Amino acid sequence: AQNNGFEVDYSSPKKFVVAGVKVEGNTYYSDTQISQLSGLAPGVSVTVPSEEVSAIIDRLWAQQFFESVSVGIDSLNATRDSAYFKIVIVERPRISRITYTGIKSSDKKDLDERLPIRRGREFSDYSSKASCDIIRRFYQEKGFLQVKVEPEVQKDTVVKNAIRVKFKIDQGERIKIKTINFTGGEGEL
């Protein structure tokens, strides 16, 4: 990587004092919040490249607020012993609307209360999978053991960096137990 005339030599790491931190790509979170989450602050020493930089990225990534995170040196001071770092993020889209197809309107309220996603919150692969699992369990408890759930995500054309989430639900046939037969052993119950 090359940053304003400074080339990162991966075979010989160099220690820098953080002179400042610049954040790009944020809308919902302030520069200060992201800097604090990263642990980068003026006066802190950081070796580049190193596990320290990987740990900074991991800390930001673990928040699950971002689709991508990168950290690099933006520029160096005149003596080349302190560096200005740049954190570039892409925030996850926010949910503007949640809808369902294939269900009764009375089930919609129950699902809205059970699902971990809400309007205005981030949407990730994890929250999508968790929501689908909750919907499946909800219908399996009602006897629909063959339920199928498919999330559909569309970019919201009205709200910036927002998506509309639709869960297509096919309940399938309700499974009813008609009889239970016990075979084998002769004993009293």
DRENFIBA-331447 format. One record per residue (C-alpha): x, y, z negated; residue in one letter. Coordinates in pm, 1 decimal. Layout:
% residues N
((X, Y, Z), 'A')
...
//
This chain:
% residues 189
((0.0, 0.0, 0.0), 'A')
((118.8, 350.5, 69.8), 'Q')
((1.0, 651.7, -129.2), 'N')
((123.8, 997.9, -24.1), 'N')
((473.4, 883.0, 57.5), 'G')
((489.1, 635.1, -230.9), 'F')
((509.4, 276.0, -121.6), 'E')
((419.3, 4.1, -371.6), 'V')
((698.1, -250.0, -386.1), 'D')
((534.1, -569.7, -512.1), 'Y')
((872.4, -729.7, -582.6), 'S')
((977.9, -456.1, -828.9), 'S')
((698.3, -311.1, -1042.1), 'P')
((739.2, 43.5, -1174.9), 'K')
((593.5, 202.6, -1488.5), 'K')
((404.2, 530.9, -1456.2), 'F')
((239.5, 765.6, -1702.7), 'V')
((-117.3, 843.7, -1600.4), 'V')
((-130.9, 1214.7, -1514.6), 'A')
((-497.1, 1208.5, -1414.3), 'G')
((-779.1, 991.6, -1284.5), 'V')
((-1001.5, 1070.2, -986.9), 'K')
((-1320.9, 870.4, -918.8), 'V')
((-1489.9, 833.1, -579.7), 'E')
((-1815.4, 669.9, -476.5), 'G')
((-2011.7, 721.9, -798.0), 'N')
((-2365.7, 857.2, -808.6), 'T')
((-2529.1, 718.6, -1121.2), 'Y')
((-2225.0, 706.4, -1349.4), 'Y')
((-2005.5, 1006.8, -1426.5), 'S')
((-1631.0, 1021.8, -1359.9), 'D')
((-1577.7, 1024.3, -1737.7), 'T')
((-1786.7, 710.0, -1793.3), 'Q')
((-1601.1, 519.2, -1523.5), 'I')
((-1259.7, 638.7, -1646.0), 'S')
((-1347.1, 532.6, -2001.2), 'Q')
((-1469.5, 191.8, -1883.4), 'L')
((-1144.8, 145.3, -1690.1), 'S')
((-916.0, 235.4, -1979.4), 'G')
((-717.5, 472.7, -1757.4), 'L')
((-657.4, 802.0, -1936.0), 'A')
((-392.6, 1074.4, -1914.6), 'P')
((-86.5, 978.5, -2116.6), 'G')
((-135.1, 600.9, -2088.8), 'V')
((151.4, 402.3, -1932.2), 'S')
((65.3, 163.0, -1649.7), 'V')
((294.2, -65.6, -1452.9), 'T')
((216.7, -89.1, -1080.3), 'V')
((165.1, -352.6, -955.2), 'P')
((83.6, -562.3, -1259.7), 'S')
((-173.6, -760.8, -1450.5), 'E')
((-264.7, -428.9, -1617.9), 'E')
((-408.3, -299.4, -1289.4), 'V')
((-592.0, -628.9, -1235.4), 'S')
((-734.6, -601.2, -1588.5), 'A')
((-859.7, -247.2, -1512.6), 'I')
((-1042.1, -375.8, -1204.9), 'I')
((-1177.2, -675.2, -1400.0), 'D')
((-1312.8, -446.3, -1675.8), 'R')
((-1501.2, -236.4, -1422.6), 'L')
((-1617.4, -541.1, -1227.6), 'W')
((-1744.6, -712.7, -1546.0), 'A')
((-1994.8, -429.9, -1597.9), 'Q')
((-2184.9, -561.4, -1292.2), 'Q')
((-2272.0, -202.9, -1192.7), 'F')
((-2055.2, -206.4, -880.2), 'F')
((-2037.1, -395.3, -550.6), 'E')
((-1669.4, -314.7, -505.9), 'S')
((-1390.7, -163.8, -713.9), 'V')
((-1038.4, -58.0, -620.2), 'S')
((-769.0, 121.3, -815.4), 'V')
((-464.1, 284.2, -664.9), 'G')
((-215.2, 565.9, -694.0), 'I')
((-344.8, 883.0, -530.6), 'D')
((-24.3, 1087.7, -572.6), 'S')
((289.5, 1124.4, -781.8), 'L')
((427.4, 1424.0, -969.3), 'N')
((752.9, 1587.9, -854.6), 'A')
((974.0, 1367.9, -1074.6), 'T')
((784.8, 1054.3, -962.1), 'R')
((743.8, 927.4, -1318.4), 'D')
((374.1, 1012.3, -1356.7), 'S')
((95.9, 922.4, -1119.6), 'A')
((-252.4, 1042.6, -1041.1), 'Y')
((-473.8, 735.8, -1006.7), 'F')
((-783.6, 699.2, -793.4), 'K')
((-1071.4, 461.8, -868.4), 'I')
((-1293.1, 395.0, -567.6), 'V')
((-1624.3, 222.1, -635.6), 'I')
((-1937.5, 126.1, -449.1), 'V')
((-2234.6, 121.5, -684.3), 'E')
((-2494.3, -151.8, -661.0), 'R')
((-2823.7, -36.3, -513.0), 'P')
((-3108.9, 46.2, -750.7), 'R')
((-3449.9, -116.5, -733.3), 'I')
((-3720.4, 122.5, -615.2), 'S')
((-4002.1, -130.3, -592.2), 'R')
((-4076.4, -493.8, -687.7), 'I')
((-4354.1, -683.0, -509.8), 'T')
((-4478.1, -1042.0, -485.7), 'Y')
((-4653.8, -1237.5, -213.9), 'T')
((-4846.5, -1562.4, -247.7), 'G')
((-4969.1, -1510.7, -606.3), 'I')
((-5281.2, -1394.8, -788.3), 'K')
((-5278.7, -1034.8, -909.2), 'S')
((-5325.3, -1158.2, -1267.6), 'S')
((-4986.2, -1337.0, -1247.2), 'D')
((-4810.1, -1017.9, -1133.3), 'K')
((-4832.1, -853.7, -1475.9), 'K')
((-4703.1, -1167.7, -1651.5), 'D')
((-4407.7, -1189.4, -1411.8), 'L')
((-4326.3, -818.5, -1446.2), 'D')
((-4298.6, -865.6, -1824.0), 'E')
((-4079.9, -1177.2, -1797.3), 'R')
((-3833.6, -1075.7, -1526.1), 'L')
((-3499.1, -916.6, -1620.9), 'P')
((-3517.1, -665.1, -1334.5), 'I')
((-3683.0, -324.3, -1355.4), 'R')
((-3733.0, -24.7, -1127.3), 'R')
((-3431.3, 205.4, -1135.6), 'G')
((-3190.3, -67.9, -1246.8), 'R')
((-2909.9, -237.9, -1053.8), 'E')
((-2982.1, -548.3, -848.6), 'F')
((-2719.3, -819.9, -822.1), 'S')
((-2693.7, -1182.8, -711.5), 'D')
((-2712.4, -1281.2, -1078.3), 'Y')
((-3034.6, -1086.1, -1145.7), 'S')
((-3186.1, -1226.1, -824.4), 'S')
((-3108.2, -1586.1, -923.7), 'K')
((-3224.9, -1533.1, -1283.4), 'A')
((-3553.9, -1381.5, -1159.8), 'S')
((-3617.0, -1670.2, -919.9), 'C')
((-3549.3, -1923.7, -1198.8), 'D')
((-3794.5, -1745.4, -1431.8), 'I')
((-4063.6, -1739.0, -1161.6), 'I')
((-4011.4, -2112.8, -1094.4), 'R')
((-4039.4, -2198.9, -1465.1), 'R')
((-4351.4, -1981.4, -1498.6), 'F')
((-4532.4, -2180.8, -1227.8), 'Y')
((-4390.1, -2517.3, -1330.9), 'Q')
((-4540.7, -2463.2, -1677.0), 'E')
((-4877.0, -2414.3, -1500.1), 'K')
((-4837.3, -2747.9, -1318.9), 'G')
((-4694.5, -2624.4, -988.1), 'F')
((-4384.6, -2844.1, -990.3), 'L')
((-4301.9, -2789.6, -621.2), 'Q')
((-4294.2, -2406.4, -637.9), 'V')
((-4063.1, -2227.5, -396.0), 'K')
((-3934.3, -1873.0, -452.6), 'V')
((-3747.5, -1666.4, -197.0), 'E')
((-3626.1, -1313.7, -273.1), 'P')
((-3628.5, -1065.8, 12.6), 'E')
((-3433.3, -741.6, -18.0), 'V')
((-3490.0, -442.4, 208.3), 'Q')
((-3312.0, -109.1, 210.0), 'K')
((-3542.5, 169.1, 93.6), 'D')
((-3558.2, 431.4, 366.2), 'T')
((-3691.7, 700.5, 131.9), 'V')
((-3470.9, 668.0, -178.4), 'V')
((-3089.8, 691.2, -143.7), 'K')
((-2892.2, 377.4, -241.9), 'N')
((-3214.2, 194.9, -330.1), 'A')
((-3375.2, -132.0, -229.9), 'I')
((-3716.8, -289.8, -233.4), 'R')
((-3732.2, -642.4, -372.4), 'V')
((-4006.8, -880.8, -262.8), 'K')
((-4044.8, -1230.0, -406.1), 'F')
((-4214.6, -1467.8, -163.0), 'K')
((-4375.2, -1736.0, -377.0), 'I')
((-4521.9, -2061.9, -249.7), 'D')
((-4679.4, -2237.1, -546.7), 'Q')
((-4739.8, -2562.1, -362.8), 'G')
((-4993.0, -2812.7, -492.9), 'E')
((-5074.7, -2835.8, -862.0), 'R')
((-4964.4, -3170.5, -1003.3), 'I')
((-5223.5, -3334.8, -1230.1), 'K')
((-5175.5, -3650.8, -1430.5), 'I')
((-5478.9, -3876.3, -1385.2), 'K')
((-5374.5, -4184.8, -1579.5), 'T')
((-5083.0, -4311.0, -1781.2), 'I')
((-5015.9, -4682.8, -1775.8), 'N')
((-4787.6, -4857.8, -2021.7), 'F')
((-4641.9, -5189.6, -1915.6), 'T')
((-4416.7, -5429.4, -2093.9), 'G')
((-4381.1, -5511.1, -2465.4), 'G')
((-4672.0, -5648.5, -2658.2), 'E')
((-4700.6, -5464.6, -2981.7), 'G')
((-4923.5, -5231.6, -3162.4), 'E')
((-4879.8, -4859.7, -3134.5), 'L')
//
